[in-house]
């Protein structure tokens, strides 16, 4: 899977804003948006490439879009999250 951007969003109930981590692999930039504000930084091309290679090993494209717990198991921890990868064509 070819991707140039990762967006991870986490929300804990009752937190309204949650946290969003965005990694732009083309620019080697990281941004963290959370209730206190925005943090951003750049990483080296080597670090960026190494992280992207490790993500590829996770085979994220093969993950189910939603999690369904086994029958009889309830998951009510108040936390939700999403992980999206973008290829630069549709954002």
Backbone as ProteinMPNN parsed JSONL, in Angstrom:
{"seq_chain_A": "XXXXXXXXXXXXXXXXXXXXXXXXXXXXXXXXXXXXXXXXXXXXXXXXXXXXXXXXXXXXXXXXXXXXXXXXXXXXXXXXXXXXXXXXXXX", "coords_chain_A": {"N_chain_A": [[0.841, -1.172, 0.0], [0.603, 2.159, -0.882], [1.231, 5.162, 0.709], [1.064, 8.558, 1.891], [0.389, 9.997, 4.063], [-0.628, 9.855, 7.451], [-3.272, 9.678, 9.742], [-4.175, 9.684, 13.01], [-6.722, 9.442, 15.299], [-7.909, 9.929, 18.542], [-10.345, 9.585, 21.03], [-11.61, 10.161, 24.199], [-14.322, 9.477, 26.246], [-15.649, 11.836, 28.487], [-14.368, 13.644, 26.818], [-14.338, 16.249, 24.551], [-12.746, 17.199, 22.448], [-10.523, 15.431, 22.09], [-7.613, 13.775, 20.745], [-5.482, 14.306, 17.983], [-3.186, 12.913, 15.853], [-1.136, 13.686, 13.225], [0.773, 12.598, 10.55], [2.826, 13.625, 8.074], [4.299, 12.175, 5.517], [5.6, 12.977, 3.212], [6.656, 15.488, 3.798], [7.93, 14.963, 6.158], [6.802, 15.698, 8.626], [5.276, 16.058, 11.823], [2.253, 16.462, 13.584], [0.463, 17.235, 16.477], [-2.639, 17.577, 17.667], [-4.453, 18.665, 20.363], [-6.352, 19.124, 23.432], [-5.002, 21.226, 24.746], [-3.75, 22.595, 22.732], [-1.697, 22.897, 19.783], [0.985, 20.95, 18.753], [3.949, 20.72, 16.895], [6.462, 19.22, 14.828], [9.473, 18.398, 13.042], [10.932, 15.505, 11.575], [13.848, 13.552, 10.745], [14.611, 12.557, 7.362], [15.489, 9.938, 7.285], [14.444, 8.862, 9.71], [11.749, 9.178, 9.176], [11.353, 7.546, 6.899], [12.064, 5.048, 7.994], [10.054, 4.701, 9.937], [7.783, 4.618, 8.294], [8.319, 2.289, 6.853], [8.124, 0.394, 8.909], [5.433, 0.665, 9.544], [4.332, -0.347, 7.198], [4.904, -3.04, 7.516], [2.965, -3.771, 9.307], [0.739, -4.286, 7.841], [-1.637, -2.727, 7.436], [-3.667, -2.284, 5.59], [-4.999, -4.655, 5.485], [-6.457, -4.842, 7.78], [-9.54, -5.074, 9.579], [-12.283, -2.855, 9.084], [-13.847, -2.151, 11.238], [-14.053, -3.045, 14.731], [-15.239, -5.975, 16.055], [-16.2, -7.371, 18.942], [-15.831, -10.663, 20.419], [-18.673, -12.892, 20.681], [-20.802, -12.266, 23.428], [-19.043, -10.661, 24.773], [-18.551, -7.463, 25.991], [-17.456, -4.257, 25.089], [-16.868, -1.478, 26.676], [-15.288, 0.878, 27.199], [-15.211, 3.603, 26.918], [-13.552, 4.826, 25.104], [-12.658, 5.803, 21.871], [-11.202, 5.367, 18.638], [-9.501, 6.088, 15.575], [-7.721, 5.219, 12.612], [-6.303, 6.429, 9.807], [-5.042, 6.172, 6.52], [-3.637, 7.982, 3.863], [-3.277, 8.42, 0.358], [-2.598, 10.632, -1.091], [-4.134, 11.16, -3.281], [-6.836, 11.328, -2.63], [-8.056, 13.325, -0.32]], "CA_chain_A": [[0.0, 0.0, 0.0], [1.348, 3.403, -0.967], [0.561, 6.23, 1.448], [1.943, 9.673, 2.21], [-0.111, 10.697, 5.244], [-1.316, 9.047, 8.454], [-4.014, 10.47, 10.723], [-4.675, 8.886, 14.129], [-7.569, 10.255, 16.169], [-8.355, 9.233, 19.746], [-11.293, 10.365, 21.824], [-12.042, 9.536, 25.448], [-15.537, 10.088, 26.752], [-16.478, 12.801, 27.761], [-13.524, 14.63, 26.148], [-14.963, 16.694, 23.306], [-11.764, 17.388, 21.379], [-9.687, 14.264, 21.87], [-6.276, 14.053, 20.225], [-5.254, 13.886, 16.604], [-1.797, 12.896, 15.413], [-1.02, 13.644, 11.768], [2.144, 12.453, 10.069], [2.966, 13.867, 6.646], [5.538, 11.494, 5.163], [6.284, 13.729, 2.157], [7.367, 16.609, 4.412], [8.511, 14.475, 7.418], [6.246, 16.551, 9.674], [4.32, 15.498, 12.766], [1.43, 17.438, 14.283], [-0.409, 16.687, 17.505], [-3.685, 18.516, 18.068], [-5.118, 18.186, 21.573], [-7.115, 20.167, 24.105], [-4.165, 22.357, 25.119], [-3.242, 23.297, 21.561], [-1.08, 22.192, 18.67], [2.431, 20.77, 18.77], [4.429, 20.212, 15.61], [7.906, 19.075, 14.704], [9.953, 17.68, 11.868], [11.869, 14.424, 11.839], [14.751, 13.374, 9.613], [14.137, 11.692, 6.277], [15.812, 8.563, 7.685], [13.447, 8.465, 10.706], [10.455, 9.121, 8.49], [11.352, 6.342, 6.059], [12.079, 3.867, 8.867], [8.724, 4.557, 10.531], [6.865, 4.203, 7.23], [8.613, 0.878, 6.571], [7.56, -0.403, 10.01], [3.979, 0.676, 9.357], [4.019, -1.261, 6.096], [4.969, -4.397, 8.055], [1.718, -4.022, 10.046], [-0.281, -4.651, 6.853], [-2.845, -2.024, 7.851], [-4.715, -2.413, 4.573], [-5.704, -5.918, 5.723], [-7.226, -4.764, 9.023], [-10.983, -4.849, 9.468], [-12.627, -1.446, 9.262], [-14.403, -1.998, 12.583], [-13.765, -4.143, 15.647], [-16.402, -6.664, 16.601], [-15.739, -8.284, 19.993], [-16.448, -11.99, 20.391], [-20.023, -12.981, 21.257], [-20.858, -12.261, 24.882], [-18.047, -9.739, 25.314], [-18.898, -6.056, 25.764], [-16.338, -3.329, 25.214], [-17.453, -0.193, 27.036], [-14.233, 1.594, 27.919], [-15.333, 5.038, 26.732], [-12.505, 5.316, 24.208], [-12.783, 5.443, 20.461], [-10.065, 5.817, 17.875], [-9.472, 5.738, 14.153], [-6.431, 5.341, 11.953], [-6.531, 6.558, 8.369], [-3.886, 6.392, 5.663], [-4.02, 8.677, 2.636], [-2.294, 8.243, -0.7], [-2.365, 11.887, -1.791], [-5.109, 11.331, -4.357], [-8.13, 11.673, -2.069], [-7.863, 13.786, 1.058]], "C_chain_A": [[0.894, 1.245, 0.0], [0.582, 4.506, -0.235], [1.568, 7.326, 1.766], [1.507, 10.435, 3.461], [-0.849, 9.719, 6.148], [-2.017, 10.002, 9.412], [-4.588, 9.508, 11.756], [-5.481, 9.815, 15.02], [-8.052, 9.387, 17.321], [-9.277, 10.159, 20.522], [-11.7, 9.54, 23.035], [-13.302, 10.23, 25.921], [-15.262, 10.664, 28.126], [-15.665, 13.873, 27.04], [-14.104, 14.987, 24.783], [-13.953, 16.736, 22.162], [-10.988, 16.11, 21.082], [-8.3, 14.688, 21.407], [-6.183, 13.551, 18.805], [-3.779, 14.02, 16.283], [-1.791, 12.763, 13.897], [0.455, 13.555, 11.406], [2.121, 12.627, 8.557], [4.317, 13.291, 6.233], [6.295, 12.207, 4.052], [7.146, 14.839, 2.742], [8.094, 16.214, 5.7], [8.092, 15.366, 8.578], [5.253, 15.78, 10.525], [3.561, 16.643, 13.418], [0.542, 16.705, 15.276], [-1.366, 17.787, 17.938], [-4.398, 17.915, 19.271], [-5.713, 19.377, 22.302], [-6.287, 21.392, 24.48], [-3.603, 23.115, 23.925], [-2.665, 22.376, 20.508], [0.416, 22.143, 18.877], [2.842, 20.254, 17.402], [5.947, 20.122, 15.635], [8.22, 18.358, 13.399], [10.89, 16.569, 12.342], [12.752, 14.273, 10.605], [14.118, 12.463, 8.563], [14.378, 10.224, 6.638], [14.786, 8.041, 8.697], [12.075, 8.273, 10.061], [10.333, 7.839, 7.653], [11.297, 5.069, 6.902], [10.708, 3.631, 9.495], [7.71, 4.072, 9.497], [7.072, 2.727, 6.867], [8.023, -0.024, 7.652], [6.036, -0.444, 9.928], [3.569, -0.303, 8.261], [4.028, -2.713, 6.574], [3.696, -4.776, 8.827], [0.567, -4.429, 9.131], [-1.641, -4.034, 7.204], [-3.987, -2.144, 6.853], [-5.541, -3.685, 4.768], [-6.551, -5.9, 6.991], [-8.702, -4.564, 8.71], [-11.282, -3.379, 9.737], [-13.209, -1.164, 10.644], [-14.031, -3.219, 13.416], [-15.071, -4.698, 16.184], [-15.906, -7.63, 17.666], [-16.428, -9.638, 19.865], [-17.826, -11.964, 21.063], [-19.951, -13.056, 22.776], [-19.873, -11.326, 25.552], [-18.477, -8.31, 24.967], [-17.66, -5.193, 25.972], [-16.933, -1.948, 25.433], [-16.431, 0.633, 27.809], [-14.283, 3.103, 27.731], [-14.304, 5.642, 25.797], [-12.819, 4.879, 22.783], [-11.568, 6.002, 19.727], [-10.221, 5.409, 16.428], [-8.059, 5.973, 13.63], [-6.698, 5.356, 10.46], [-5.218, 6.818, 7.661], [-4.379, 7.019, 4.365], [-2.895, 8.532, 1.619], [-2.023, 9.517, -1.5], [-3.359, 12.159, -2.9], [-6.46, 11.778, -3.835], [-7.957, 12.052, -0.608], [-8.925, 14.725, 1.425]], "O_chain_A": [[1.826, 1.352, 0.797], [-0.587, 4.752, -0.531], [2.764, 7.068, 1.896], [2.161, 11.393, 3.874], [-1.599, 8.864, 5.676], [-1.442, 11.002, 9.841], [-5.385, 8.629, 11.426], [-4.984, 10.856, 15.448], [-8.534, 8.272, 17.123], [-9.021, 11.356, 20.652], [-12.082, 8.377, 22.915], [-13.341, 11.459, 25.988], [-14.636, 9.957, 28.915], [-16.215, 14.915, 26.682], [-14.333, 14.105, 23.955], [-14.27, 16.352, 21.036], [-10.821, 15.753, 19.916], [-7.869, 15.815, 21.647], [-6.733, 12.504, 18.463], [-3.193, 15.094, 16.42], [-2.379, 11.83, 13.35], [1.277, 14.333, 11.89], [1.47, 11.862, 7.846], [5.361, 13.854, 6.561], [7.513, 12.062, 3.952], [8.241, 15.104, 2.246], [8.803, 17.037, 6.28], [8.915, 15.743, 9.412], [4.487, 14.958, 10.021], [4.146, 17.669, 13.765], [-0.057, 15.68, 14.951], [-0.953, 18.799, 18.504], [-4.891, 16.788, 19.208], [-5.594, 20.513, 21.842], [-6.826, 22.498, 24.526], [-3.028, 24.189, 24.103], [-3.085, 21.229, 20.361], [1.049, 23.164, 19.144], [2.14, 19.429, 16.816], [6.621, 20.849, 16.364], [7.342, 17.791, 12.75], [11.549, 16.689, 13.375], [12.435, 14.807, 9.542], [13.2, 11.698, 8.858], [13.552, 9.366, 6.326], [14.308, 6.914, 8.568], [11.348, 7.329, 10.37], [9.318, 7.145, 7.709], [10.576, 4.128, 6.571], [10.249, 2.492, 9.576], [6.878, 3.214, 9.793], [6.108, 2.007, 6.606], [7.482, -1.087, 7.346], [5.423, -1.474, 10.21], [2.567, -1.005, 8.393], [3.243, -3.528, 6.089], [3.387, -5.957, 8.981], [-0.475, -4.874, 9.613], [-2.656, -4.728, 7.262], [-5.155, -2.108, 7.242], [-6.662, -3.777, 4.268], [-7.29, -6.85, 7.249], [-9.061, -3.959, 7.7], [-10.598, -2.739, 10.536], [-13.074, -0.055, 11.16], [-13.734, -4.286, 12.88], [-15.905, -3.958, 16.706], [-15.251, -8.618, 17.335], [-17.497, -9.737, 19.263], [-18.099, -11.113, 21.909], [-19.153, -13.804, 23.339], [-19.867, -11.209, 26.777], [-18.731, -7.99, 23.806], [-16.91, -5.388, 26.929], [-17.439, -1.322, 24.501], [-16.683, 1.04, 28.943], [-13.477, 3.82, 28.325], [-14.199, 6.866, 25.71], [-13.195, 3.734, 22.533], [-10.98, 6.997, 20.153], [-10.981, 4.498, 16.101], [-7.314, 6.81, 14.14], [-7.256, 4.405, 9.913], [-4.383, 7.586, 8.138], [-5.419, 6.628, 3.834], [-1.716, 8.524, 1.973], [-1.291, 9.478, -2.489], [-3.424, 13.278, -3.41], [-7.166, 12.526, -4.511], [-7.736, 11.188, 0.24], [-8.943, 15.228, 2.548]]}, "name": "protein", "num_of_chains": 1, "seq": "XXXXXXXXXXXXXXXXXXXXXXXXXXXXXXXXXXXXXXXXXXXXXXXXXXXXXXXXXXXXXXXXXXXXXXXXXXXXXXXXXXXXXXXXXXX"}
